[in-house]
Amino acid sequence: MLATHGRGVMVMDDITPLQQLTPEVMEADAHLFAPREAVAWKQNRMRSRSVTGDKVLVGDNALPGTAIHYWLGMRRTRTM
């Protein structure tokens, strides 16, 4: 999570491609990153309680399922 002195917040849900990015991957024509581990769960709304006072934070949750990340290398052309 990255914050800028109360002016904004950026949340990066999945940085596994950045963690797996290597010079070898960047040189490849294509690369499929290993997906992060996923957890299947079902929320019980009867037990879900929170007391936030007058501050309610709202945001979008990640979509269900898993994300597939890939790298498509940039072709370098040489001019002579």
Phi and psi restraints in degrees (range 20) as a CNS / XPLOR table:
assign (resid 1 and name C) (resid 2 and name N)
       (resid 2 and name CA) (resid 2 and name C) 1.0 -128.0 20.0 2
assign (resid 2 and name N) (resid 2 and name CA)
       (resid 2 and name C) (resid 3 and name N) 1.0 129.1 20.0 2
assign (resid 2 and name C) (resid 3 and name N)
       (resid 3 and name CA) (resid 3 and name C) 1.0 -126.8 20.0 2
assign (resid 3 and name N) (resid 3 and name CA)
       (resid 3 and name C) (resid 4 and name N) 1.0 152.5 20.0 2
assign (resid 3 and name C) (resid 4 and name N)
       (resid 4 and name CA) (resid 4 and name C) 1.0 -123.6 20.0 2
assign (resid 4 and name N) (resid 4 and name CA)
       (resid 4 and name C) (resid 5 and name N) 1.0 73.8 20.0 2
assign (resid 4 and name C) (resid 5 and name N)
       (resid 5 and name CA) (resid 5 and name C) 1.0 48.6 20.0 2
assign (resid 5 and name N) (resid 5 and name CA)
       (resid 5 and name C) (resid 6 and name N) 1.0 47.6 20.0 2
assign (resid 5 and name C) (resid 6 and name N)
       (resid 6 and name CA) (resid 6 and name C) 1.0 80.8 20.0 2
assign (resid 6 and name N) (resid 6 and name CA)
       (resid 6 and name C) (resid 7 and name N) 1.0 0.7 20.0 2
assign (resid 6 and name C) (resid 7 and name N)
       (resid 7 and name CA) (resid 7 and name C) 1.0 -94.7 20.0 2
assign (resid 7 and name N) (resid 7 and name CA)
       (resid 7 and name C) (resid 8 and name N) 1.0 -18.9 20.0 2
assign (resid 7 and name C) (resid 8 and name N)
       (resid 8 and name CA) (resid 8 and name C) 1.0 -176.1 20.0 2
assign (resid 8 and name N) (resid 8 and name CA)
       (resid 8 and name C) (resid 9 and name N) 1.0 159.3 20.0 2
assign (resid 8 and name C) (resid 9 and name N)
       (resid 9 and name CA) (resid 9 and name C) 1.0 -136.1 20.0 2
assign (resid 9 and name N) (resid 9 and name CA)
       (resid 9 and name C) (resid 10 and name N) 1.0 136.4 20.0 2
assign (resid 9 and name C) (resid 10 and name N)
       (resid 10 and name CA) (resid 10 and name C) 1.0 -123.9 20.0 2
assign (resid 10 and name N) (resid 10 and name CA)
       (resid 10 and name C) (resid 11 and name N) 1.0 125.4 20.0 2
assign (resid 10 and name C) (resid 11 and name N)
       (resid 11 and name CA) (resid 11 and name C) 1.0 -113.1 20.0 2
assign (resid 11 and name N) (resid 11 and name CA)
       (resid 11 and name C) (resid 12 and name N) 1.0 124.8 20.0 2
assign (resid 11 and name C) (resid 12 and name N)
       (resid 12 and name CA) (resid 12 and name C) 1.0 -103.5 20.0 2
assign (resid 12 and name N) (resid 12 and name CA)
       (resid 12 and name C) (resid 13 and name N) 1.0 105.9 20.0 2
assign (resid 12 and name C) (resid 13 and name N)
       (resid 13 and name CA) (resid 13 and name C) 1.0 -68.3 20.0 2
assign (resid 13 and name N) (resid 13 and name CA)
       (resid 13 and name C) (resid 14 and name N) 1.0 -36.7 20.0 2
assign (resid 13 and name C) (resid 14 and name N)
       (resid 14 and name CA) (resid 14 and name C) 1.0 -139.3 20.0 2
assign (resid 14 and name N) (resid 14 and name CA)
       (resid 14 and name C) (resid 15 and name N) 1.0 106.0 20.0 2
assign (resid 14 and name C) (resid 15 and name N)
       (resid 15 and name CA) (resid 15 and name C) 1.0 -107.1 20.0 2
assign (resid 15 and name N) (resid 15 and name CA)
       (resid 15 and name C) (resid 16 and name N) 1.0 15.0 20.0 2
assign (resid 15 and name C) (resid 16 and name N)
       (resid 16 and name CA) (resid 16 and name C) 1.0 -58.0 20.0 2
assign (resid 16 and name N) (resid 16 and name CA)
       (resid 16 and name C) (resid 17 and name N) 1.0 -37.1 20.0 2
assign (resid 16 and name C) (resid 17 and name N)
       (resid 17 and name CA) (resid 17 and name C) 1.0 -62.2 20.0 2
assign (resid 17 and name N) (resid 17 and name CA)
       (resid 17 and name C) (resid 18 and name N) 1.0 -36.8 20.0 2
assign (resid 17 and name C) (resid 18 and name N)
       (resid 18 and name CA) (resid 18 and name C) 1.0 -67.0 20.0 2
assign (resid 18 and name N) (resid 18 and name CA)
       (resid 18 and name C) (resid 19 and name N) 1.0 -35.9 20.0 2
assign (resid 18 and name C) (resid 19 and name N)
       (resid 19 and name CA) (resid 19 and name C) 1.0 -70.1 20.0 2
assign (resid 19 and name N) (resid 19 and name CA)
       (resid 19 and name C) (resid 20 and name N) 1.0 -29.5 20.0 2
assign (resid 19 and name C) (resid 20 and name N)
       (resid 20 and name CA) (resid 20 and name C) 1.0 -93.6 20.0 2
assign (resid 20 and name N) (resid 20 and name CA)
       (resid 20 and name C) (resid 21 and name N) 1.0 -5.2 20.0 2
assign (resid 20 and name C) (resid 21 and name N)
       (resid 21 and name CA) (resid 21 and name C) 1.0 -72.9 20.0 2
assign (resid 21 and name N) (resid 21 and name CA)
       (resid 21 and name C) (resid 22 and name N) 1.0 122.9 20.0 2
assign (resid 21 and name C) (resid 22 and name N)
       (resid 22 and name CA) (resid 22 and name C) 1.0 -128.8 20.0 2
assign (resid 22 and name N) (resid 22 and name CA)
       (resid 22 and name C) (resid 23 and name N) 1.0 165.9 20.0 2
assign (resid 22 and name C) (resid 23 and name N)
       (resid 23 and name CA) (resid 23 and name C) 1.0 -57.9 20.0 2
assign (resid 23 and name N) (resid 23 and name CA)
       (resid 23 and name C) (resid 24 and name N) 1.0 -34.3 20.0 2
assign (resid 23 and name C) (resid 24 and name N)
       (resid 24 and name CA) (resid 24 and name C) 1.0 -64.9 20.0 2
assign (resid 24 and name N) (resid 24 and name CA)
       (resid 24 and name C) (resid 25 and name N) 1.0 -40.5 20.0 2
assign (resid 24 and name C) (resid 25 and name N)
       (resid 25 and name CA) (resid 25 and name C) 1.0 -63.7 20.0 2
assign (resid 25 and name N) (resid 25 and name CA)
       (resid 25 and name C) (resid 26 and name N) 1.0 -42.3 20.0 2
assign (resid 25 and name C) (resid 26 and name N)
       (resid 26 and name CA) (resid 26 and name C) 1.0 -67.1 20.0 2
assign (resid 26 and name N) (resid 26 and name CA)
       (resid 26 and name C) (resid 27 and name N) 1.0 -25.6 20.0 2
assign (resid 26 and name C) (resid 27 and name N)
       (resid 27 and name CA) (resid 27 and name C) 1.0 -83.6 20.0 2
assign (resid 27 and name N) (resid 27 and name CA)
       (resid 27 and name C) (resid 28 and name N) 1.0 -19.0 20.0 2
assign (resid 27 and name C) (resid 28 and name N)
       (resid 28 and name CA) (resid 28 and name C) 1.0 -73.4 20.0 2
assign (resid 28 and name N) (resid 28 and name CA)
       (resid 28 and name C) (resid 29 and name N) 1.0 154.0 20.0 2
assign (resid 28 and name C) (resid 29 and name N)
       (resid 29 and name CA) (resid 29 and name C) 1.0 -68.7 20.0 2
assign (resid 29 and name N) (resid 29 and name CA)
       (resid 29 and name C) (resid 30 and name N) 1.0 -37.8 20.0 2
assign (resid 29 and name C) (resid 30 and name N)
       (resid 30 and name CA) (resid 30 and name C) 1.0 -152.9 20.0 2
assign (resid 30 and name N) (resid 30 and name CA)
       (resid 30 and name C) (resid 31 and name N) 1.0 148.9 20.0 2
assign (resid 30 and name C) (resid 31 and name N)
       (resid 31 and name CA) (resid 31 and name C) 1.0 -149.9 20.0 2
assign (resid 31 and name N) (resid 31 and name CA)
       (resid 31 and name C) (resid 32 and name N) 1.0 136.6 20.0 2
assign (resid 31 and name C) (resid 32 and name N)
       (resid 32 and name CA) (resid 32 and name C) 1.0 -105.5 20.0 2
assign (resid 32 and name N) (resid 32 and name CA)
       (resid 32 and name C) (resid 33 and name N) 1.0 117.5 20.0 2
assign (resid 32 and name C) (resid 33 and name N)
       (resid 33 and name CA) (resid 33 and name C) 1.0 -76.9 20.0 2
assign (resid 33 and name N) (resid 33 and name CA)
       (resid 33 and name C) (resid 34 and name N) 1.0 146.5 20.0 2
assign (resid 33 and name C) (resid 34 and name N)
       (resid 34 and name CA) (resid 34 and name C) 1.0 -68.6 20.0 2
assign (resid 34 and name N) (resid 34 and name CA)
       (resid 34 and name C) (resid 35 and name N) 1.0 132.8 20.0 2
assign (resid 34 and name C) (resid 35 and name N)
       (resid 35 and name CA) (resid 35 and name C) 1.0 -72.2 20.0 2
assign (resid 35 and name N) (resid 35 and name CA)
       (resid 35 and name C) (resid 36 and name N) 1.0 154.7 20.0 2
assign (resid 35 and name C) (resid 36 and name N)
       (resid 36 and name CA) (resid 36 and name C) 1.0 -75.2 20.0 2
assign (resid 36 and name N) (resid 36 and name CA)
       (resid 36 and name C) (resid 37 and name N) 1.0 162.4 20.0 2
assign (resid 36 and name C) (resid 37 and name N)
       (resid 37 and name CA) (resid 37 and name C) 1.0 -65.3 20.0 2
assign (resid 37 and name N) (resid 37 and name CA)
       (resid 37 and name C) (resid 38 and name N) 1.0 142.3 20.0 2
assign (resid 37 and name C) (resid 38 and name N)
       (resid 38 and name CA) (resid 38 and name C) 1.0 -115.9 20.0 2
assign (resid 38 and name N) (resid 38 and name CA)
       (resid 38 and name C) (resid 39 and name N) 1.0 153.5 20.0 2
assign (resid 38 and name C) (resid 39 and name N)
       (resid 39 and name CA) (resid 39 and name C) 1.0 -123.9 20.0 2
assign (resid 39 and name N) (resid 39 and name CA)
       (resid 39 and name C) (resid 40 and name N) 1.0 127.2 20.0 2
assign (resid 39 and name C) (resid 40 and name N)
       (resid 40 and name CA) (resid 40 and name C) 1.0 -93.2 20.0 2
assign (resid 40 and name N) (resid 40 and name CA)
       (resid 40 and name C) (resid 41 and name N) 1.0 127.0 20.0 2
assign (resid 40 and name C) (resid 41 and name N)
       (resid 41 and name CA) (resid 41 and name C) 1.0 -148.4 20.0 2
assign (resid 41 and name N) (resid 41 and name CA)
       (resid 41 and name C) (resid 42 and name N) 1.0 158.8 20.0 2
assign (resid 41 and name C) (resid 42 and name N)
       (resid 42 and name CA) (resid 42 and name C) 1.0 -129.1 20.0 2
assign (resid 42 and name N) (resid 42 and name CA)
       (resid 42 and name C) (resid 43 and name N) 1.0 127.0 20.0 2
assign (resid 42 and name C) (resid 43 and name N)
       (resid 43 and name CA) (resid 43 and name C) 1.0 -85.1 20.0 2
assign (resid 43 and name N) (resid 43 and name CA)
       (resid 43 and name C) (resid 44 and name N) 1.0 133.6 20.0 2
assign (resid 43 and name C) (resid 44 and name N)
       (resid 44 and name CA) (resid 44 and name C) 1.0 -93.8 20.0 2
assign (resid 44 and name N) (resid 44 and name CA)
       (resid 44 and name C) (resid 45 and name N) 1.0 105.1 20.0 2
assign (resid 44 and name C) (resid 45 and name N)
       (resid 45 and name CA) (resid 45 and name C) 1.0 -66.0 20.0 2
assign (resid 45 and name N) (resid 45 and name CA)
       (resid 45 and name C) (resid 46 and name N) 1.0 -21.2 20.0 2
assign (resid 45 and name C) (resid 46 and name N)
       (resid 46 and name CA) (resid 46 and name C) 1.0 -68.3 20.0 2
assign (resid 46 and name N) (resid 46 and name CA)
       (resid 46 and name C) (resid 47 and name N) 1.0 -28.9 20.0 2
assign (resid 46 and name C) (resid 47 and name N)
       (resid 47 and name CA) (resid 47 and name C) 1.0 -100.1 20.0 2
assign (resid 47 and name N) (resid 47 and name CA)
       (resid 47 and name C) (resid 48 and name N) 1.0 -1.2 20.0 2
assign (resid 47 and name C) (resid 48 and name N)
       (resid 48 and name CA) (resid 48 and name C) 1.0 -89.8 20.0 2
assign (resid 48 and name N) (resid 48 and name CA)
       (resid 48 and name C) (resid 49 and name N) 1.0 101.0 20.0 2
assign (resid 48 and name C) (resid 49 and name N)
       (resid 49 and name CA) (resid 49 and name C) 1.0 -130.6 20.0 2
assign (resid 49 and name N) (resid 49 and name CA)
       (resid 49 and name C) (resid 50 and name N) 1.0 143.4 20.0 2
assign (resid 49 and name C) (resid 50 and name N)
       (resid 50 and name CA) (resid 50 and name C) 1.0 -148.8 20.0 2
assign (resid 50 and name N) (resid 50 and name CA)
       (resid 50 and name C) (resid 51 and name N) 1.0 148.9 20.0 2
assign (resid 50 and name C) (resid 51 and name N)
       (resid 51 and name CA) (resid 51 and name C) 1.0 -118.9 20.0 2
assign (resid 51 and name N) (resid 51 and name CA)
       (resid 51 and name C) (resid 52 and name N) 1.0 108.2 20.0 2
assign (resid 51 and name C) (resid 52 and name N)
       (resid 52 and name CA) (resid 52 and name C) 1.0 -108.0 20.0 2
assign (resid 52 and name N) (resid 52 and name CA)
       (resid 52 and name C) (resid 53 and name N) 1.0 3.7 20.0 2
assign (resid 52 and name C) (resid 53 and name N)
       (resid 53 and name CA) (resid 53 and name C) 1.0 67.6 20.0 2
assign (resid 53 and name N) (resid 53 and name CA)
       (resid 53 and name C) (resid 54 and name N) 1.0 -135.8 20.0 2
assign (resid 53 and name C) (resid 54 and name N)
       (resid 54 and name CA) (resid 54 and name C) 1.0 -96.3 20.0 2
assign (resid 54 and name N) (resid 54 and name CA)
       (resid 54 and name C) (resid 55 and name N) 1.0 8.1 20.0 2
assign (resid 54 and name C) (resid 55 and name N)
       (resid 55 and name CA) (resid 55 and name C) 1.0 -109.2 20.0 2
assign (resid 55 and name N) (resid 55 and name CA)
       (resid 55 and name C) (resid 56 and name N) 1.0 113.3 20.0 2
assign (resid 55 and name C) (resid 56 and name N)
       (resid 56 and name CA) (resid 56 and name C) 1.0 -115.4 20.0 2
assign (resid 56 and name N) (resid 56 and name CA)
       (resid 56 and name C) (resid 57 and name N) 1.0 118.1 20.0 2
assign (resid 56 and name C) (resid 57 and name N)
       (resid 57 and name CA) (resid 57 and name C) 1.0 -93.8 20.0 2
assign (resid 57 and name N) (resid 57 and name CA)
       (resid 57 and name C) (resid 58 and name N) 1.0 131.2 20.0 2
assign (resid 57 and name C) (resid 58 and name N)
       (resid 58 and name CA) (resid 58 and name C) 1.0 -123.6 20.0 2
assign (resid 58 and name N) (resid 58 and name CA)
       (resid 58 and name C) (resid 59 and name N) 1.0 137.6 20.0 2
assign (resid 58 and name C) (resid 59 and name N)
       (resid 59 and name CA) (resid 59 and name C) 1.0 -158.3 20.0 2
assign (resid 59 and name N) (resid 59 and name CA)
       (resid 59 and name C) (resid 60 and name N) 1.0 172.2 20.0 2
assign (resid 59 and name C) (resid 60 and name N)
       (resid 60 and name CA) (resid 60 and name C) 1.0 -94.3 20.0 2
assign (resid 60 and name N) (resid 60 and name CA)
       (resid 60 and name C) (resid 61 and name N) 1.0 134.8 20.0 2
assign (resid 60 and name C) (resid 61 and name N)
       (resid 61 and name CA) (resid 61 and name C) 1.0 -83.8 20.0 2
assign (resid 61 and name N) (resid 61 and name CA)
       (resid 61 and name C) (resid 62 and name N) 1.0 157.6 20.0 2
assign (resid 61 and name C) (resid 62 and name N)
       (resid 62 and name CA) (resid 62 and name C) 1.0 -63.6 20.0 2
assign (resid 62 and name N) (resid 62 and name CA)
       (resid 62 and name C) (resid 63 and name N) 1.0 150.5 20.0 2
assign (resid 62 and name C) (resid 63 and name N)
       (resid 63 and name CA) (resid 63 and name C) 1.0 -67.0 20.0 2
assign (resid 63 and name N) (resid 63 and name CA)
       (resid 63 and name C) (resid 64 and name N) 1.0 150.6 20.0 2
assign (resid 63 and name C) (resid 64 and name N)
       (resid 64 and name CA) (resid 64 and name C) 1.0 -67.2 20.0 2
assign (resid 64 and name N) (resid 64 and name CA)
       (resid 64 and name C) (resid 65 and name N) 1.0 155.7 20.0 2
assign (resid 64 and name C) (resid 65 and name N)
       (resid 65 and name CA) (resid 65 and name C) 1.0 103.1 20.0 2
assign (resid 65 and name N) (resid 65 and name CA)
       (resid 65 and name C) (resid 66 and name N) 1.0 -166.1 20.0 2
assign (resid 65 and name C) (resid 66 and name N)
       (resid 66 and name CA) (resid 66 and name C) 1.0 -122.3 20.0 2
assign (resid 66 and name N) (resid 66 and name CA)
       (resid 66 and name C) (resid 67 and name N) 1.0 152.1 20.0 2
assign (resid 66 and name C) (resid 67 and name N)
       (resid 67 and name CA) (resid 67 and name C) 1.0 -98.0 20.0 2
assign (resid 67 and name N) (resid 67 and name CA)
       (resid 67 and name C) (resid 68 and name N) 1.0 143.6 20.0 2
assign (resid 67 and name C) (resid 68 and name N)
       (resid 68 and name CA) (resid 68 and name C) 1.0 -111.2 20.0 2
assign (resid 68 and name N) (resid 68 and name CA)
       (resid 68 and name C) (resid 69 and name N) 1.0 119.5 20.0 2
assign (resid 68 and name C) (resid 69 and name N)
       (resid 69 and name CA) (resid 69 and name C) 1.0 -107.9 20.0 2
assign (resid 69 and name N) (resid 69 and name CA)
       (resid 69 and name C) (resid 70 and name N) 1.0 140.0 20.0 2
assign (resid 69 and name C) (resid 70 and name N)
       (resid 70 and name CA) (resid 70 and name C) 1.0 -143.2 20.0 2
assign (resid 70 and name N) (resid 70 and name CA)
       (resid 70 and name C) (resid 71 and name N) 1.0 161.4 20.0 2
assign (resid 70 and name C) (resid 71 and name N)
       (resid 71 and name CA) (resid 71 and name C) 1.0 -120.5 20.0 2
assign (resid 71 and name N) (resid 71 and name CA)
       (resid 71 and name C) (resid 72 and name N) 1.0 126.8 20.0 2
assign (resid 71 and name C) (resid 72 and name N)
       (resid 72 and name CA) (resid 72 and name C) 1.0 -111.4 20.0 2
assign (resid 72 and name N) (resid 72 and name CA)
       (resid 72 and name C) (resid 73 and name N) 1.0 110.6 20.0 2
assign (resid 72 and name C) (resid 73 and name N)
       (resid 73 and name CA) (resid 73 and name C) 1.0 -61.9 20.0 2
assign (resid 73 and name N) (resid 73 and name CA)
       (resid 73 and name C) (resid 74 and name N) 1.0 154.2 20.0 2
assign (resid 73 and name C) (resid 74 and name N)
       (resid 74 and name CA) (resid 74 and name C) 1.0 -90.1 20.0 2
assign (resid 74 and name N) (resid 74 and name CA)
       (resid 74 and name C) (resid 75 and name N) 1.0 128.3 20.0 2
assign (resid 74 and name C) (resid 75 and name N)
       (resid 75 and name CA) (resid 75 and name C) 1.0 -76.9 20.0 2
assign (resid 75 and name N) (resid 75 and name CA)
       (resid 75 and name C) (resid 76 and name N) 1.0 130.3 20.0 2
assign (resid 75 and name C) (resid 76 and name N)
       (resid 76 and name CA) (resid 76 and name C) 1.0 -102.5 20.0 2
assign (resid 76 and name N) (resid 76 and name CA)
       (resid 76 and name C) (resid 77 and name N) 1.0 128.9 20.0 2
assign (resid 76 and name C) (resid 77 and name N)
       (resid 77 and name CA) (resid 77 and name C) 1.0 -110.6 20.0 2
assign (resid 77 and name N) (resid 77 and name CA)
       (resid 77 and name C) (resid 78 and name N) 1.0 143.5 20.0 2
assign (resid 77 and name C) (resid 78 and name N)
       (resid 78 and name CA) (resid 78 and name C) 1.0 -108.9 20.0 2
assign (resid 78 and name N) (resid 78 and name CA)
       (resid 78 and name C) (resid 79 and name N) 1.0 137.2 20.0 2
assign (resid 78 and name C) (resid 79 and name N)
       (resid 79 and name CA) (resid 79 and name C) 1.0 -110.9 20.0 2
assign (resid 79 and name N) (resid 79 and name CA)
       (resid 79 and name C) (resid 80 and name N) 1.0 138.4 20.0 2
